[in-house]
Amino acid sequence: MNAIFKRELRAYFNAPLGYVIIAVAYFFTNYYFFTYNLYGNTTDFSALFGMLFSVVLFLVPVLTMRLMSEEKRSKTEQLLLTAPVSRAGIVLGKYFAAVTVYLLAISATLLDSAIASFVARVDWPSVIGNFIGLTLLGLALIAVCLFLSSLTESQVIAAVMGFAVSLFLVLIDAISYVVSGAFWQTLFSYLSFNTRYEPFTLGVVDLPSAVFFLSVSALFLVCSIVTLERRRWS
């Protein structure tokens, strides 16, 4: 797994993709920091983290689109499958490489909070709670989009599917307003990433929501491993 992790991490920074993703994340973070915090003269970072929710939905599919699909397109997948590394090691190595780049991208929120702390009091528990929420959201979405990337050899299709599924997972709570029956309303609200992320924007580390995001991450990582294993024998 370690070799796959290093390989994928190098791939991000041997090409412009890693730098572009981090630059875009830093741009929007600092833009919201200026408009909501500096211009608004406040150290409440809830609005900034709330706005980054939408940015992450667009960044993660781009971050993960090449992870599995590129191997299929360039015909290097069979080399990976015959290498002395387990299927789980391949998937986890790619996953943690993407997570590393993602954490670098959202680290701008902590830097801006540190800058603000020099001139005013920052509610660090709230900032850390928001950061944990944004991290958990990213972990889940990266796992989902990694699985989608394993289904196609086209990076474009992988990215589009990632956008569509991520958007669906966020807006699924809206279905609860148009369906009848308490069971379905509760189910759709329960599965919504938007509903699960909301407590973190208040600086509250909600344990059930944290378990939900981690469970989604584990589920789709297993799906990716199973997909890779099936292709090995096909």
Rosetta blueprint (number, residue, H / E / L):
1 M L
2 N H
3 A H
4 I H
5 F H
6 K H
7 R H
8 E H
9 L H
10 R H
11 A H
12 Y H
13 F H
14 N H
15 A L
16 P H
17 L H
18 G H
19 Y H
20 V H
21 I H
22 I H
23 A H
24 V H
25 A H
26 Y H
27 F H
28 F H
29 T H
30 N H
31 Y H
32 Y H
33 F H
34 F H
35 T H
36 Y H
37 N H
38 L H
39 Y L
40 G L
41 N L
42 T L
43 T L
44 D L
45 F L
46 S H
47 A H
48 L H
49 F H
50 G H
51 M H
52 L H
53 F H
54 S H
55 V H
56 V H
57 L H
58 F H
59 L H
60 V H
61 P H
62 V H
63 L H
64 T H
65 M L
66 R L
67 L L
68 M L
69 S H
70 E H
71 E H
72 K H
73 R H
74 S L
75 K L
76 T L
77 E H
78 Q H
79 L H
80 L H
81 L H
82 T H
83 A L
84 P L
85 V L
86 S L
87 R H
88 A H
89 G H
90 I H
91 V H
92 L H
93 G H
94 K H
95 Y H
96 F H
97 A H
98 A H
99 V H
100 T H
101 V H
102 Y H
103 L H
104 L H
105 A H
106 I H
107 S L
108 A H
109 T H
110 L H
111 L H
112 D H
113 S H
114 A H
115 I H
116 A H
117 S H
118 F L
119 V L
120 A L
121 R L
122 V L
123 D L
124 W H
125 P H
126 S H
127 V H
128 I H
129 G H
130 N H
131 F H
132 I H
133 G H
134 L H
135 T H
136 L H
137 L H
138 G H
139 L H
140 A H
141 L H
142 I H
143 A H
144 V H
145 C H
146 L H
147 F H
148 L H
149 S H
150 S L
151 L L
152 T L
153 E L
154 S L
155 Q H
156 V H
157 I H
158 A H
159 A H
160 V H
161 M H
162 G H
163 F H
164 A H
165 V H
166 S H
167 L H
168 F H
169 L H
170 V H
171 L H
172 I H
173 D H
174 A H
175 I H
176 S H
177 Y H
178 V L
179 V L
180 S L
181 G L
182 A H
183 F H
184 W H
185 Q H
186 T H
187 L H
188 F H
189 S H
190 Y H
191 L H
192 S L
193 F H
194 N H
195 T H
196 R H
197 Y H
198 E H
199 P H
200 F H
201 T H
202 L L
203 G L
204 V L
205 V L
206 D L
207 L H
208 P H
209 S H
210 A H
211 V H
212 F H
213 F H
214 L H
215 S H
216 V H
217 S H
218 A H
219 L H
220 F H
221 L H
222 V H
223 C H
224 S H
225 I H
226 V H
227 T H
228 L H
229 E H
230 R H
231 R H
232 R H
233 W H
234 S L
